[in-house]
Structure formats: C-alpha cells, structure tokens
Amino acid sequence: MKSIKKLLPYATPYKLFVILAPLLMALEVTMDLLQPLLLQKIIDYGIAENDTTYVIQMGTFMIIAAIIGLIGGIGCTIFSTKSAINIATDIRRDLFYKIEHLSSENRDRIGTGKLITNVTSDINSVQQAVMMTLRVFVRGPLLFIGSVMIVFFQARELFPILVIIIPILLFVIILLSRKAGIWFKRVQEALDQLNSKLQESIAGIRVVKAFVRKEYEINLFHKVNVALTNKTKVAEQIITILMPVLLFVINIGMAVTLLFGVFPIGGSTIQVGVILAFINYLNIILMALTSSSMVLMQLMRALPSADRIQEVLEISTDRVESTIDEMPIKGDVEFRNVSFSYNKNGEYVLNSISFSASHGEKIGIIGATGSGKTTLVKLFPRLYDVDHGEILIDGQNSKNISLKHIRGSIGFVTQKPFLFSGSIKSNLTYGKKDASETEMQLASKNACAEEFIQKLDARYEHPLTQEATNLSGGQKQRLSLARAFVRKPSILILDDATSAVDARSEAIILDALKSSYPKTTIFMVSSKISSILDVDKILVMEEGSLVGVGTHDELLETCTVYQEIYQTQVQTGGVMVE
Ligand SMILES: Nc1ncnc2c1ncn2[C@@H]1O[C@H](COP(=O)(O)OP(=O)(O)OP(=O)(O)O)[C@@H](O)[C@H]1O
C-alpha cells in the first residue's frame, strides 16, 4: 500500500479527471439505485391501485434516470481511462529516466529481465488498477451502501437476512484477495525470469545456432514458461472462484427471502413489491461486491507491481555532483591506492593500484584474462566507484567532478562494440550531435572505416539493423572506434578495441592514434604486446594487482609477468621481434 501511496503524486496533473470520474460514477449509481425503488412503487401503488397516470409518471422517471445514468457511466469511463493512461505514461517515462541513470552496480543487481517487466507488465498492472479503481471502486461501495440503506428503510423485515449474508460475503472476499495478492507477486517474479531468458536467448541466438543448442534453449524457455503458466493459473483460479462463491451465498439469501413471502412473520405478510425490490437489491449488492472485489484483486495484482516500480524509482544515483568549477579536462590521470570489489564483500578485483599518466601520454594495459584490465578502465568514467583510494583527474578527485563532465571528456571503446539501429552517421555522431561531415570522415579514416563505408551504396546513411547485425565484427569495431574519435576526447580508452581488426588496419589505427590525437591521453587495453609496443608506458596487471609499470624495454628487464607474456607471444608468433 505504501508504494501505491508513493505513486499517488502521479495523479496530481490529472486531478480534474480523477475527481470527475468517480463523481460521474456516483451519478450513475444513484440512478441505478432509484430503479428498483421506482419499480416497487409502480407495482405496489400504480398496478395495485390501477392508477395508470401514476404508472406512466414513474415509468418516465425510470427512463430519465436510465439516461442520466448512461451519461454518468460514459463520462466516468472516458475520464478514468484518460487518467489511468496518462499516469502510466508518466511513470513509464520516469522509470526509463531512472533506468538510464542507474549505476552499473544497481543495473547488475536488478537485472535486465526485471527492468523490462517493470516498464511493461508492472506499469500495465498499475494502469489497470487505476482505471478499475476510478470506474468501479466508487461504484461498488456506493451501490452496496445505498442498497443496504434502502433495504433498511424500505424493507426492514428482510434486513436481518443482510446482517447474516454480508459478513460471510466480506470474509470470502478478503480471504481470496489476500491469497490472490501473494500469487500475483509470484507471477511477476516468474515473468522476470521469462523476460531474462527471452532476452538472453535472442541476444545469443547466433551462439545457440552455432552450438546446435536450439533444443536446449527451447527446453529452458519451456521450463520458465511452464512456471509462469502454473503460477498464473493459480492466481486466476483464485479470482474466478470468487464469483460462484458469492453467487451461492446470495442465492441462499434469495431462497430465504421467498420463504418469508410464503410464511408470513408475526402474522403480517410482506408486500410482493417489497420482496421483489429486496431481491433486486440483493442482486445489486452481489454486483457491487463482485465488482469491488475484482478491483480489490486488481489492486492486489498491482500492489507487488507498484512495490517493484517504487524499488527502481527510489534508487538514488548517490553520486556527489560537481563541487568545483568545471574547467575543460586536460587528461592528467592519477590512481592513488585504488581498490575495488564488485560484490562489496571484501573480494577485491583491484588491489591498491597506483600509477599516473600525463595528458597526451599513450598507456598500454596488459595482463592475463580476468586480471582486472577492463575493471580498471571502467573506473575512469565512474561506471563504478572505487571502494578505497582515489582517482585524480587533472589533480581533482574524480568524485568531485560531475559525471556529465567526466563522461563528456572521455571516449570509451568497449571490448564488445555496440551500435544502435539507425544509420552509420547517427551512430558516429552519437557523442557529438553537431559533428561536421569533415570531422566524421576524418574519424572514420583514422579508424580505418572510411574505406568500407565508401563502398556502401548509401555510404554514411547506410542503415544499421538492431545491434548492427548487418556489419562484420571488424566493421563494427571500426565504427565504434570512429564514434569515439569524433568526440575528440581528452581521455580515450580502448578496451581491446582492435581485436577484430586485421593486422594492417590495426597498424594504421595505431599510427593515427599517435599522429592525430597528440593531446589525448590514451589507455589501450590489449592482450597483444604488438599493439602496445610503442606506447609511453605499459601497466602490467596480474590478479588485480599492478605488477609492472614501464616501457616495453624496461619491463623486459624488470617484470617477470611481462617477460612471460612476451615469451609466450614470441613463441606463438604474436610479437614481431626486430
Ligand atoms: N560485473 C561484474 N560483476 C562481478 N564480477 C565481475 C564483473 N565484471 C568482471 N568481474 C570479475 O572481475 C575480475 C576481473 O575482470 P575484468 O573484466 O576486469 O578482467 P580483464 O583483465 O579485463 O579480462 P579479459 O582480458 O578477459 O577481458 C574477473 O574475475 C571477473 O570475473
């Protein structure tokens, strides 16, 4: 309930609709409640006393009441739909904004599947709850209270029947809605798992095919699908069981009422009109309770969804924003005793790393798989924050520089290139919207991408599919390099960014890095010594520690880990020995 309360401010911009919808519904309910009363009068006075004028008069009132009720009903539907859809759109907007601002730790923790369920199914569930609440929740209790009051004043002899029936009905509703709430939470969790599996299978479809694991994947998907189906079945069954149970109790009530008609109580007979009106009101009470309980069920379904939405909305970005004047970043970088752990349980992936690089320097980073190279460079743009120590950029602790400023000054080419659907041009200008044609062409030339782009019919307008599946791995890597070059960043990070590029092109790119970006501090993570032979300084990583810093020649003299890597690569032909 707390989460629902916290989402209430989203209704503020639509308060007029939110107020009008129940008011119009109240109008409809009042008209609905009048109908049996008017009918009773027609039977007991008009027909009984053969008063045609009275019957026509009451009949006309019934028609007018029906028309007013219709107007109220339509108006309520329009306004409740408008409010629910607008509220859902605003929550979805804020949720996506939050997702875009999630820290890497939180994104890893929550997982893609849950985030997708959040933006789709959870919001849909809240939207339905808002719509039903505005439409039915007012209608249900109003019809219920109205009917009970009318029975109390107009058919008091039969009121004790209500006193027995109503608590039974309420007990059934509360019990089943509680159960439904528990099961709907399980349904949403099963949906998270289904979304995660779906997303993973689609993203890894080529691997699945290459390893002939379609059957295996289909089986895994089947399992999560069956789990979702089973949980949904239970939740839906709880809902569907409600109606027959309520109907059963009401039918017993009706049977008892008819008995009262046959066997007069205390010698006085109850008028037929009163019995008929009472049965009508019993039906209205049934309708009121079923519709209210449907809303209650929808609320129970929306409750876990609202909790899950709130969980993401409440995550703070907990980063200190700029406390100093944002001078353009030159690119001096210093790590002082930096330690970092992903799971924060003391298992450090980086241990007390210290080094410095002056602006314009080219730094190579090498080390075995899993030694912490990628983790180290991810700390530059603060994709993760350090646990101990500090990172200084131009002499300032990077935590005191705004994320926007830091990230705006860093170009990052990730290990696995990621391009967006759109054109080559839209991808190249992703980090610099106002980049000129010349800037784009120069960046592409330096990344050895110009040659293949010129061969495409639409050149820079060539359309890319989702994840650029219509390009080769090497082409994607070149475009992703060019995209970083276009920004002319002060600090450029290349995380194994030329691994899919042929040796000749790699040599051209490395030359271009030196000649075209003399003022840029470049960090090049590479598994090949040949890619970092000419850099100013090489950092050698082993199991999260920095075990060597120096030029290629210095490290060959002083660092055993580097010597081993070198020997292995010479033997396998990976390093050209002069
Ligand atoms: N998001 C993450 N959550 C938890 N652990 C992680 C995460 N990313 C990496 N690790 C762990 O951190 C360690 C260092 O990984 P990292 O990717 O930095 O290594 P690397 O030297 O770049 O390896 P490679 O050369 O294979 O890319 C590994 O043990 C890895 O399992």
The ligand as an SDF file (V2000), in Angstrom:
LIG
                    3D

 31 33  0  0  0  0  0  0  0  0999 V2000
   30.1120   -7.0290  -13.3780 N   0  0  0  0  0  0  0  0  0  0  0  0
   30.8600   -7.8710  -12.6690 C   0  0  0  0  0  0  0  0  0  0  0  0
   30.3910   -8.3860  -11.5170 N   0  0  0  0  0  0  0  0  0  0  0  0
   31.1440   -9.2210  -10.7730 C   0  0  0  0  0  0  0  0  0  0  0  0
   32.3970   -9.6160  -11.1150 N   0  0  0  0  0  0  0  0  0  0  0  0
   32.9100   -9.1470  -12.2630 C   0  0  0  0  0  0  0  0  0  0  0  0
   32.1710   -8.2580  -13.1000 C   0  0  0  0  0  0  0  0  0  0  0  0
   32.9420   -7.9580  -14.1850 N   0  0  0  0  0  0  0  0  0  0  0  0
   34.1000   -8.6140  -14.0120 C   0  0  0  0  0  0  0  0  0  0  0  0
   34.0940   -9.3310  -12.8800 N   0  0  0  0  0  0  0  0  0  0  0  0
   35.1980  -10.1430  -12.3270 C   0  0  0  0  0  0  0  0  0  0  0  0
   36.3080   -9.2680  -12.1360 O   0  0  0  0  0  0  0  0  0  0  0  0
   37.5330   -9.8940  -12.4960 C   0  0  0  0  0  0  0  0  0  0  0  0
   38.2820   -9.0020  -13.4900 C   0  0  0  0  0  0  0  0  0  0  0  0
   37.5210   -8.9280  -14.6740 O   0  0  0  0  0  0  0  0  0  0  0  0
   37.9700   -7.9780  -15.8660 P   0  0  0  0  0  0  0  0  0  0  0  0
   36.8920   -7.9990  -16.8760 O   0  0  0  0  0  0  0  0  0  0  0  0
   38.3570   -6.6740  -15.3280 O   0  0  0  0  0  0  0  0  0  0  0  0
   39.2500   -8.7540  -16.4030 O   0  0  0  0  0  0  0  0  0  0  0  0
   40.1270   -8.4790  -17.6880 P   0  0  0  0  0  0  0  0  0  0  0  0
   41.5390   -8.4420  -17.2650 O   0  0  0  0  0  0  0  0  0  0  0  0
   39.6250   -7.3050  -18.4450 O   0  0  0  0  0  0  0  0  0  0  0  0
   39.8350   -9.8030  -18.5030 O   0  0  0  0  0  0  0  0  0  0  0  0
   39.8070  -10.0260  -20.0910 P   0  0  0  0  0  0  0  0  0  0  0  0
   41.1970   -9.8670  -20.5960 O   0  0  0  0  0  0  0  0  0  0  0  0
   39.3630  -11.4430  -20.2050 O   0  0  0  0  0  0  0  0  0  0  0  0
   38.8370   -9.0690  -20.6490 O   0  0  0  0  0  0  0  0  0  0  0  0
   37.1590  -11.2570  -13.0570 C   0  0  0  0  0  0  0  0  0  0  0  0
   37.4170  -12.2060  -12.0610 O   0  0  0  0  0  0  0  0  0  0  0  0
   35.6850  -11.1760  -13.3180 C   0  0  0  0  0  0  0  0  0  0  0  0
   35.0660  -12.4090  -13.0780 O   0  0  0  0  0  0  0  0  0  0  0  0
  1  2  1  0
  2  3  1  0
  2  7  2  0
  3  4  2  0
  4  5  1  0
  5  6  2  0
  6  7  1  0
  6 10  1  0
  7  8  1  0
  8  9  2  0
  9 10  1  0
 10 11  1  0
 11 12  1  0
 11 30  1  0
 12 13  1  0
 13 14  1  0
 13 28  1  0
 14 15  1  0
 15 16  1  0
 16 17  2  0
 16 18  1  0
 16 19  1  0
 19 20  1  0
 20 21  2  0
 20 22  1  0
 20 23  1  0
 23 24  1  0
 24 25  2  0
 24 26  1  0
 24 27  1  0
 28 29  1  0
 28 30  1  0
 30 31  1  0
M  END
$$$$
